[in-house]
Structure formats: C-alpha cells, structure tokens
Amino acid sequence: MSDRFDRAAAELLALPDDELFARGDAACRAAFSDAVHVRGLIEASNACVRACAYCGIGRGNAGLPRYRLSDAEILGAARRGREAGLSSFVVQGAEDPEFGPLRLARLGEALRRELGGEVALTLSFGTMRRDDYAGLKAAGWDRYLLRFETSDPELHLALRGSPLSERLRALEDLRDLGYEVGSGFMTGLPGADEARLAADVALAARLGLDMAGIGPFIPHEATPLASAEGMGLRPALRAVAALRVLLPLANLPATTAAGSVAPDGRERSLAAGANVLMPNVGPAERKREYELYPGKICLDEDGMKCLGCLGLRVASVGKRLDFGRGDSPAYLARTGQEATA
C-alpha cells in the first residue's frame, strides 16, 4: 500500500526535467538562499572487511593498496582545514576493525580538543551497535552518515550481504540518540527504473533525514558489477530535485560521483537543489587508494587548493561557499535548537 511519500515522489518524478529542477532550485533557495555549505572530508581507511558488490574498496579487490591513516594524520588534516576556515569535518572510512568504536571515540575527543566545540564533526563508519553510537556521541561526534543505497530489500541483501532492515534500524538508533542523521542512495543500480527511483526518494523522505547524499552508480572493474551499466547523471539530478521538494530543510550534497560522471555534475546538482560540497582535505597521496569507483575527480589536488576552484564553480550557478557549521535546519527544528554560524 502506498503512502503520501510514495505518491508525492511519483508525482514529482513524472514532471519534465526543467520543471522538476526549477522546483528543486526554488525550494533550496527558499531554505538556504545562495549558500553552499562546505565540509572537509577525510577518508581515514580503505581496508574494508565487507564485499559490497558495487564498491571498489571491498575486500575482494586484491589489486588495491590498502592504507589506514594514523590519528595524527587525521588530526593534521583537520587542523589544516580549520586554518583554512572550515567549520565542519567528515571522517569517513571502510568498515575496518582497526577503526572500532573505542578508537573512534578517542579520535572524536582528540578532534574536539584540537578544533574546539564550535566545529561540527561527522562520522561515517558503517553499522554499529546502539551502545557504540551512544559512546561516539558522548565523545563529541555530532553527525553520522549511513547510506541505505537502495530501498529494495532483495537488492540490498544481494549487493551488501546484509538486510536493509539492519541499516534502517541503525538510522533509527542514531536519530533517537540525538545525532544529525544522514543517509542516501545510488541511482542507476542494476534493474533501475522510474518506480525504483521513486521508491528510493520516498524512503529518504519517509526517514525524515537531516542530510541525504544521492550519487550515480559507477561500475568498478574489480567488483561483481563490473559489466553492469550505469545510467549517468540524469537520474541522480532528478532524485536530488525531488527530494529537495520533499525535504526542503535537509542538507543535500552535490556528490563527487556526480562530478565524476559529468564535468559539470556538481554544478548541475547545485542548480537542481543540492546545497553542500565535500572537498577531500586528507593526505593527497592517499586519494587514489580510496577507489570506490573509477574516474574519481580531484585525485591529484591538495584539498585546500580545491577551495578556490570550488568557489568559481559555485559562482557559475549563482551561489557562494559558506564555511560555517552548516547545521541542517531540519535537525535544528526537530531538536529545538537555533542555528550557529
């Protein structure tokens, strides 16, 4: 039985591109004006124990050099980002036992001491126990990203080897524990069609996410989906615009994957309703090894040097970079807080 989110997503995705993108852009500007929030991304480890069928850093990719950043390297990257004016950081990694809850808690405490209480800290290290998430929240992490990737339970199980319900339960735990909660999905996975796209958008809306990342599936030659065909940028743009209308106060990134399938993919995402960019500020020499998919952009550039380029790109669609915390208005509204610069 369909609900209002299913119906609304289907109605939005029935619109022609121009009308849908215009609605997404209008909703974004109404909530965020011309601001594009910037997060400093640090990719801490590519040593994954999982074997997700779409992911290039899964354990089955024997040809990929593995790395783990030290805590000192992570702190150094965050320090440089802070000196450049950033007030929001995302530490992301593979599901790596060496980055367990205790180490991540200590890292959160160290980052909080290094950067101060006014900086927003986001973590993305997969599914954990509720008690682990609670400990990480107490250690200073504000936000958590955990993408569900597809709303189809059978496809989720086939691609990830774990039930979708487990992922959704973790998202519920994170919300209950007071995190600013992020999730999202890939467009163009095998068997994708308009009905599945609408279902993915509807699930993200139904979850009431504070943040939602939507990017196109890009086949990787070292995965079981090597011979699959992606569907390019258009479905991702349509999903961004539709979700912006349904979740007007959520933060929606213009993803690196969008910029990897089309040179102007991030700009077009911003013009369709996205309002966040996440340049990689980690060690430049490790960027190539965090190979989620082939053709990833900005692999040879220092993250700090990327900021000037991003400013020009954002200006091309009539927007500007904002280096503040960029708290989600959706999160602030549901927790009764006021925005912090």
The 8 nearest C-alpha neighbors of each residue, nearest first, counted from 0:
[[1, 2, 5, 3, 6, 4, 198, 201],
 [2, 0, 5, 6, 3, 4, 198, 201],
 [3, 1, 5, 4, 6, 0, 7, 201],
 [2, 4, 6, 5, 7, 1, 8, 201],
 [5, 3, 201, 7, 6, 2, 8, 205],
 [6, 4, 201, 8, 2, 3, 7, 1],
 [5, 7, 3, 9, 4, 8, 10, 2],
 [8, 6, 4, 10, 9, 5, 3, 11],
 [9, 7, 11, 197, 5, 10, 6, 201],
 [8, 10, 12, 6, 197, 7, 11, 5],
 [11, 9, 7, 13, 8, 12, 6, 14],
 [12, 10, 8, 13, 9, 14, 241, 7],
 [11, 13, 9, 14, 10, 8, 241, 197],
 [12, 14, 10, 11, 9, 15, 8, 19],
 [13, 15, 12, 11, 19, 18, 16, 10],
 [16, 14, 18, 17, 19, 13, 12, 20],
 [17, 15, 19, 18, 20, 14, 237, 21],
 [16, 18, 20, 19, 15, 21, 14, 22],
 [17, 19, 21, 20, 16, 15, 22, 14],
 [18, 20, 16, 22, 21, 17, 14, 15],
 [21, 19, 271, 23, 17, 22, 240, 18],
 [22, 20, 18, 24, 23, 19, 17, 25],
 [21, 23, 25, 19, 20, 24, 26, 18],
 [22, 24, 240, 272, 20, 271, 26, 21],
 [25, 23, 272, 271, 27, 21, 22, 26],
 [24, 26, 22, 28, 27, 23, 21, 29],
 [27, 25, 29, 23, 24, 28, 247, 244],
 [28, 26, 24, 272, 30, 29, 25, 31],
 [27, 29, 32, 31, 25, 30, 26, 33],
 [28, 30, 26, 27, 32, 31, 25, 247],
 [29, 31, 27, 28, 32, 248, 26, 247],
 [32, 30, 28, 34, 27, 29, 33, 274],
 [31, 33, 28, 34, 29, 30, 27, 318],
 [32, 34, 318, 319, 28, 31, 35, 317],
 [35, 33, 319, 321, 32, 31, 320, 318],
 [36, 34, 274, 320, 275, 321, 319, 37],
 [35, 37, 275, 321, 325, 320, 322, 34],
 [36, 38, 276, 322, 277, 275, 321, 35],
 [39, 37, 277, 87, 88, 40, 276, 89],
 [38, 40, 88, 280, 278, 277, 279, 89],
 [39, 41, 279, 89, 280, 277, 278, 88],
 [40, 42, 281, 90, 280, 43, 279, 89],
 [43, 41, 91, 92, 44, 90, 281, 40],
 [42, 44, 92, 68, 41, 91, 67, 90],
 [45, 43, 67, 92, 46, 93, 66, 42],
 [44, 46, 93, 289, 47, 65, 66, 56],
 [47, 45, 65, 44, 95, 93, 66, 48],
 [48, 46, 93, 94, 95, 49, 57, 58],
 [47, 49, 58, 94, 95, 46, 50, 57],
 [50, 48, 47, 57, 58, 51, 94, 159],
 [49, 51, 57, 58, 52, 59, 48, 159],
 [52, 50, 159, 158, 54, 53, 49, 57],
 [51, 53, 158, 223, 222, 54, 50, 224],
 [54, 52, 51, 224, 222, 218, 55, 219],
 [55, 53, 291, 51, 56, 57, 52, 222],
 [54, 56, 291, 290, 57, 292, 219, 222],
 [55, 57, 54, 291, 45, 290, 47, 58],
 [58, 56, 50, 59, 47, 55, 49, 54],
 [57, 59, 50, 60, 48, 47, 49, 56],
 [58, 60, 57, 61, 50, 222, 221, 56],
 [61, 59, 62, 58, 221, 63, 57, 56],
 [60, 62, 63, 59, 58, 64, 221, 57],
 [63, 61, 60, 64, 221, 59, 65, 56],
 [62, 64, 61, 60, 65, 288, 56, 290],
 [65, 63, 288, 62, 66, 61, 45, 46],
 [66, 64, 46, 45, 63, 288, 67, 44],
 [67, 65, 44, 45, 46, 68, 64, 288],
 [66, 68, 44, 43, 69, 45, 46, 65],
 [69, 67, 43, 72, 44, 70, 73, 66],
 [68, 70, 72, 71, 67, 73, 43, 74],
 [69, 71, 73, 72, 74, 68, 106, 75],
 [70, 72, 74, 69, 73, 75, 68, 76],
 [73, 71, 75, 69, 70, 74, 68, 76],
 [74, 72, 70, 76, 75, 71, 77, 69],
 [73, 75, 71, 77, 72, 76, 78, 70],
 [76, 74, 78, 72, 73, 77, 71, 79],
 [75, 77, 73, 79, 281, 78, 74, 72],
 [78, 76, 80, 74, 75, 79, 81, 73],
 [77, 79, 75, 81, 80, 76, 74, 82],
 [80, 78, 82, 76, 81, 77, 75, 83],
 [81, 79, 77, 83, 78, 82, 85, 76],
 [80, 82, 85, 78, 84, 83, 79, 77],
 [81, 83, 79, 84, 80, 78, 85, 77],
 [82, 84, 80, 81, 85, 79, 303, 78],
 [85, 83, 81, 82, 322, 86, 80, 323],
 [86, 84, 81, 322, 80, 87, 83, 39],
 [85, 87, 118, 324, 323, 322, 119, 81],
 [86, 88, 119, 38, 324, 118, 85, 120],
 [89, 87, 39, 38, 120, 40, 121, 119],
 [88, 90, 121, 40, 122, 39, 41, 120],
 [91, 89, 41, 122, 42, 40, 121, 123],
 [92, 90, 123, 42, 43, 122, 124, 89],
 [93, 91, 44, 43, 124, 42, 45, 123],
 [92, 94, 47, 45, 95, 44, 46, 124],
 [95, 93, 47, 124, 125, 48, 92, 96],
 [94, 96, 47, 93, 97, 98, 46, 48],
 [97, 95, 98, 99, 94, 48, 47, 46],
 [96, 98, 95, 99, 102, 67, 94, 46],
 [99, 97, 96, 95, 102, 103, 100, 94],
 [98, 100, 96, 102, 97, 101, 103, 95],
 [101, 99, 103, 102, 131, 104, 98, 135],
 [102, 100, 104, 103, 99, 105, 98, 135],
 [101, 103, 105, 104, 99, 100, 98, 106],
 [104, 102, 106, 100, 105, 101, 107, 99],
 [105, 103, 107, 101, 135, 138, 106, 102],
 [104, 106, 108, 102, 107, 103, 109, 101],
 [107, 105, 103, 109, 104, 108, 110, 102],
 [108, 106, 104, 110, 109, 105, 139, 138],
 [107, 109, 111, 105, 138, 106, 110, 139],
 [110, 108, 106, 112, 111, 107, 113, 105],
 [111, 109, 113, 107, 112, 108, 114, 106],
 [110, 112, 108, 115, 114, 109, 113, 107],
 [113, 111, 109, 110, 115, 114, 108, 116],
 [112, 114, 110, 111, 115, 109, 78, 74],
 [115, 113, 111, 112, 110, 118, 116, 78],
 [116, 114, 111, 117, 112, 113, 118, 110],
 [115, 117, 118, 111, 114, 112, 119, 139],
 [116, 118, 115, 119, 86, 324, 114, 339],
 [117, 119, 86, 116, 87, 115, 324, 114],
 [120, 118, 87, 324, 141, 86, 88, 117],
 [121, 119, 140, 88, 141, 87, 89, 142],
 [120, 122, 142, 89, 143, 141, 140, 88],
 [121, 123, 143, 90, 89, 91, 142, 144],
 [124, 122, 91, 144, 143, 125, 90, 145],
 [125, 123, 92, 94, 91, 93, 122, 126],
 [126, 124, 94, 123, 145, 127, 93, 144],
 [125, 127, 169, 166, 124, 128, 145, 165],
 [128, 126, 131, 129, 125, 132, 169, 130],
 [127, 129, 131, 130, 132, 126, 169, 172],
 [128, 130, 132, 131, 172, 133, 127, 169],
 [131, 129, 133, 128, 132, 134, 127, 135],
 [132, 130, 134, 128, 133, 129, 100, 127],
 [131, 133, 135, 129, 134, 130, 136, 128],
 [134, 132, 130, 136, 131, 135, 129, 137],
 [135, 133, 137, 131, 136, 132, 138, 130],
 [136, 134, 138, 104, 132, 137, 133, 140],
 [135, 137, 140, 133, 138, 134, 139, 132],
 [136, 138, 134, 135, 139, 133, 140, 104],
 [139, 137, 135, 104, 108, 136, 107, 140],
 [138, 140, 107, 136, 137, 108, 141, 111],
 [139, 141, 136, 120, 135, 107, 142, 121],
 [142, 140, 120, 178, 121, 119, 139, 136],
 [141, 143, 121, 179, 178, 180, 140, 122],
 [142, 144, 122, 121, 180, 123, 181, 179],
 [143, 145, 181, 123, 182, 180, 122, 146],
 [146, 144, 182, 181, 125, 123, 147, 143],
 [147, 145, 182, 183, 148, 184, 144, 181],
 [146, 148, 149, 184, 183, 182, 166, 145],
 [184, 149, 147, 185, 146, 183, 150, 155],
 [150, 148, 151, 184, 147, 155, 199, 185],
 [149, 151, 199, 152, 198, 202, 148, 147],
 [150, 152, 154, 149, 153, 155, 195, 163],
 [153, 151, 155, 163, 154, 150, 156, 162],
 [154, 152, 156, 155, 151, 157, 162, 163],
 [153, 155, 157, 151, 156, 152, 158, 149],
 [156, 154, 152, 158, 153, 157, 159, 163],
 [155, 157, 160, 161, 162, 153, 159, 154],
 [158, 156, 154, 155, 160, 159, 153, 52],
 [159, 157, 52, 155, 51, 156, 154, 160],
 [158, 160, 51, 156, 161, 155, 157, 52],
 [161, 159, 156, 157, 158, 162, 51, 155],
 [160, 162, 156, 159, 163, 155, 165, 157],
 [163, 161, 156, 164, 165, 155, 152, 160],
 [162, 164, 166, 165, 152, 155, 167, 161],
 [163, 165, 167, 162, 166, 168, 152, 161],
 [166, 164, 168, 163, 167, 162, 169, 161],
 [167, 165, 169, 163, 164, 168, 147, 170],
 [166, 168, 164, 170, 169, 165, 171, 163],
 [167, 169, 171, 165, 170, 166, 164, 172],
 [168, 170, 172, 166, 171, 167, 173, 165],
 [171, 169, 167, 173, 168, 172, 174, 166],
 [170, 172, 168, 174, 169, 173, 175, 167],
 [173, 171, 169, 175, 170, 174, 129, 176],
 [174, 172, 170, 176, 171, 175, 178, 169],
 [173, 175, 171, 177, 176, 172, 178, 180],
 [174, 176, 172, 173, 177, 171, 178, 170],
 [177, 175, 173, 174, 178, 172, 133, 136],
 [178, 176, 174, 175, 173, 179, 334, 136],
 [179, 177, 142, 174, 180, 173, 141, 176],
 [178, 180, 142, 330, 209, 141, 143, 177],
 [181, 179, 209, 143, 178, 142, 208, 174],
 [182, 180, 210, 144, 211, 209, 208, 143],
 [181, 183, 146, 145, 211, 144, 147, 212],
 [184, 182, 146, 212, 211, 213, 147, 148],
 [148, 183, 185, 213, 149, 147, 146, 212],
 [186, 184, 214, 148, 215, 216, 213, 187],
 [185, 187, 215, 235, 216, 188, 234, 214],
 [186, 188, 230, 191, 229, 216, 215, 189],
 [187, 189, 191, 186, 216, 190, 229, 185],
 [190, 188, 191, 187, 227, 228, 229, 224],
 [191, 189, 188, 192, 187, 195, 154, 227],
 [190, 192, 187, 189, 188, 195, 193, 196],
 [193, 191, 195, 194, 196, 190, 187, 197],
 [192, 194, 196, 195, 197, 191, 12, 9],
 [193, 195, 197, 196, 192, 198, 9, 191],
 [196, 194, 198, 197, 192, 193, 191, 199],
 [197, 195, 193, 199, 198, 194, 200, 192],
 [196, 198, 200, 194, 8, 195, 9, 199],
 [199, 197, 195, 201, 196, 200, 202, 194],
 [200, 198, 196, 150, 202, 201, 197, 195],
 [199, 201, 197, 203, 198, 202, 242, 204],
 [200, 202, 198, 4, 204, 5, 199, 203],
 [201, 203, 205, 199, 204, 200, 198, 206],
 [204, 202, 200, 206, 201, 205, 199, 208],
 [205, 203, 201, 207, 202, 206, 245, 200],
 [204, 206, 202, 207, 203, 201, 4, 208],
 [205, 207, 203, 204, 208, 202, 170, 171],
 [208, 206, 204, 205, 209, 203, 246, 329],
 [209, 207, 210, 206, 181, 180, 203, 211],
 [208, 210, 249, 180, 330, 329, 181, 327],
 [211, 209, 181, 250, 249, 208, 251, 180],
 [212, 210, 183, 182, 251, 181, 208, 213],
 [211, 213, 183, 252, 251, 182, 214, 184],
 [214, 212, 184, 183, 185, 235, 211, 239],
 [213, 215, 185, 256, 235, 257, 254, 186],
 [216, 214, 186, 185, 235, 187, 232, 217],
 [215, 217, 187, 229, 185, 186, 188, 218],
 [216, 218, 229, 292, 215, 219, 293, 228],
 [219, 217, 225, 224, 227, 216, 229, 292],
 [220, 218, 225, 292, 221, 222, 293, 55],
 [219, 221, 225, 222, 218, 226, 224, 223],
 [222, 220, 219, 60, 55, 225, 223, 59],
 [221, 223, 224, 225, 220, 219, 52, 53],
 [222, 224, 52, 225, 53, 221, 226, 220],
 [225, 223, 227, 222, 226, 53, 218, 52],
 [226, 224, 220, 219, 218, 222, 223, 227],
 [225, 227, 224, 228, 218, 220, 223, 219],
 [228, 226, 224, 225, 218, 229, 189, 188],
 [229, 227, 230, 226, 218, 189, 217, 187],
 [228, 230, 187, 216, 217, 231, 218, 227],
 [229, 231, 187, 228, 232, 234, 215, 216],
 [232, 230, 229, 233, 260, 215, 234, 187],
 [231, 233, 235, 234, 215, 257, 236, 260],
 [232, 234, 236, 235, 231, 237, 230, 238],
 [235, 233, 237, 236, 232, 238, 186, 187],
 [236, 234, 238, 233, 237, 232, 214, 186],
 [237, 235, 239, 233, 238, 234, 268, 240],
 [236, 238, 234, 240, 235, 239, 241, 233],
 [237, 239, 235, 241, 236, 240, 242, 234],
 [240, 238, 236, 242, 237, 241, 243, 235],
 [241, 239, 23, 243, 271, 237, 272, 238],
 [242, 240, 238, 244, 243, 239, 11, 237],
 [241, 243, 245, 239, 244, 240, 246, 238],
 [244, 242, 247, 246, 240, 241, 245, 23],
 [243, 245, 241, 242, 247, 23, 246, 26],
 [244, 246, 242, 243, 247, 204, 241, 7],
 [247, 245, 243, 249, 248, 244, 242, 204],
 [246, 248, 243, 244, 249, 26, 245, 27],
 [249, 247, 329, 328, 246, 30, 327, 250],
 [250, 248, 209, 210, 329, 246, 327, 247],
 [249, 251, 210, 327, 209, 274, 211, 252],
 [252, 250, 273, 211, 274, 210, 212, 275],
 [253, 251, 275, 273, 254, 212, 276, 274],
 [252, 254, 265, 268, 273, 276, 275, 269],
 [255, 253, 256, 257, 252, 214, 265, 258],
 [254, 256, 258, 257, 259, 253, 296, 265],
 [257, 255, 259, 254, 258, 214, 215, 260],
 [258, 256, 264, 254, 255, 259, 260, 265],
 [257, 259, 264, 265, 255, 261, 256, 262],
 [258, 260, 256, 295, 257, 296, 261, 294],
 [259, 261, 257, 258, 231, 232, 256, 262],
 [260, 262, 264, 258, 263, 259, 257, 232],
 [263, 261, 258, 264, 259, 260, 265, 257],
 [264, 262, 266, 261, 265, 258, 267, 257],
 [265, 263, 258, 257, 261, 267, 266, 262],
 [264, 266, 268, 258, 253, 267, 263, 257],
 [267, 265, 269, 263, 268, 264, 270, 312],
 [268, 266, 270, 264, 269, 265, 263, 271],
 [267, 269, 265, 271, 253, 266, 270, 273],
 [270, 268, 273, 266, 272, 271, 267, 274],
 [269, 271, 267, 268, 272, 24, 266, 316],
 [272, 270, 20, 24, 268, 240, 23, 269],
 [271, 273, 24, 23, 27, 240, 269, 270],
 [274, 272, 269, 251, 252, 253, 268, 275],
 [273, 275, 35, 251, 252, 269, 36, 250],
 [276, 274, 252, 36, 35, 37, 251, 253],
 [277, 275, 37, 252, 253, 36, 38, 278],
 [276, 278, 38, 39, 40, 37, 279, 275],
 [279, 277, 39, 40, 302, 280, 276, 38],
 [278, 280, 40, 302, 281, 41, 39, 277],
 [281, 279, 302, 39, 40, 41, 278, 76],
 [280, 282, 41, 76, 279, 283, 42, 40],
 [283, 281, 284, 285, 280, 286, 76, 301],
 [284, 282, 285, 286, 301, 281, 299, 300],
 [283, 285, 282, 286, 287, 299, 288, 298],
 [286, 284, 283, 288, 287, 282, 289, 281],
 [285, 287, 288, 283, 298, 289, 284, 282],
 [288, 286, 289, 285, 298, 290, 284, 299],
 [287, 289, 290, 286, 285, 64, 63, 65],
 [290, 288, 287, 286, 45, 291, 56, 285],
 [291, 289, 288, 292, 55, 56, 287, 293],
 [290, 292, 55, 54, 56, 289, 293, 219],
 [293, 291, 219, 290, 55, 217, 218, 295],
 [294, 292, 295, 219, 290, 291, 217, 218],
 [293, 295, 259, 296, 292, 260, 217, 290],
 [296, 294, 259, 293, 292, 298, 297, 256],
 [295, 297, 259, 298, 294, 258, 255, 256],
 [298, 296, 300, 299, 295, 305, 279, 301],
 [299, 297, 286, 296, 300, 287, 295, 283],
 [300, 298, 297, 283, 301, 286, 284, 287],
 [301, 299, 297, 298, 302, 283, 305, 304],
 [300, 302, 304, 303, 283, 305, 299, 280],
 [303, 301, 280, 305, 279, 304, 278, 300],
 [302, 304, 305, 301, 306, 280, 80, 83],
 [303, 305, 301, 302, 306, 307, 300, 308],
 [306, 304, 302, 308, 303, 307, 309, 301],
 [305, 307, 309, 308, 304, 303, 310, 302],
 [308, 306, 310, 309, 305, 304, 311, 303],
 [307, 309, 305, 311, 310, 306, 312, 304],
 [310, 308, 312, 306, 311, 307, 313, 305],
 [309, 311, 307, 313, 308, 312, 320, 314],
 [310, 312, 314, 308, 309, 313, 315, 307],
 [313, 311, 309, 315, 314, 310, 308, 266],
 [312, 314, 310, 318, 315, 311, 316, 319],
 [313, 315, 317, 318, 311, 316, 312, 319],
 [314, 316, 312, 313, 317, 311, 318, 266],
 [317, 315, 314, 313, 318, 270, 266, 312],
 [318, 316, 314, 315, 313, 33, 319, 270],
 [317, 319, 33, 314, 313, 316, 34, 35],
 [320, 318, 34, 313, 314, 35, 33, 321],
 [319, 321, 35, 34, 310, 36, 322, 37],
 [320, 322, 36, 35, 323, 34, 37, 319],
 [323, 321, 85, 37, 86, 36, 84, 320],
 [322, 324, 86, 340, 325, 321, 85, 36],
 [325, 323, 86, 87, 326, 119, 340, 118],
 [324, 326, 323, 36, 327, 87, 340, 322],
 [327, 325, 324, 328, 338, 331, 330, 339],
 [326, 328, 330, 329, 249, 250, 209, 325],
 [329, 327, 331, 248, 330, 332, 326, 249],
 [328, 330, 248, 332, 327, 331, 249, 209],
 [331, 329, 327, 333, 328, 332, 209, 179],
 [330, 332, 336, 328, 334, 329, 333, 335],
 [331, 333, 329, 335, 330, 334, 328, 336],
 [332, 334, 330, 331, 335, 329, 336, 328],
 [335, 333, 331, 332, 336, 330, 177, 329],
 [336, 334, 332, 333, 331, 337, 330, 329],
 [337, 335, 331, 334, 332, 338, 333, 330],
 [336, 338, 331, 339, 335, 332, 328, 334],
 [337, 339, 340, 326, 336, 331, 328, 325],
 [340, 338, 337, 324, 326, 323, 325, 117],
 [339, 323, 324, 338, 325, 326, 322, 117]]
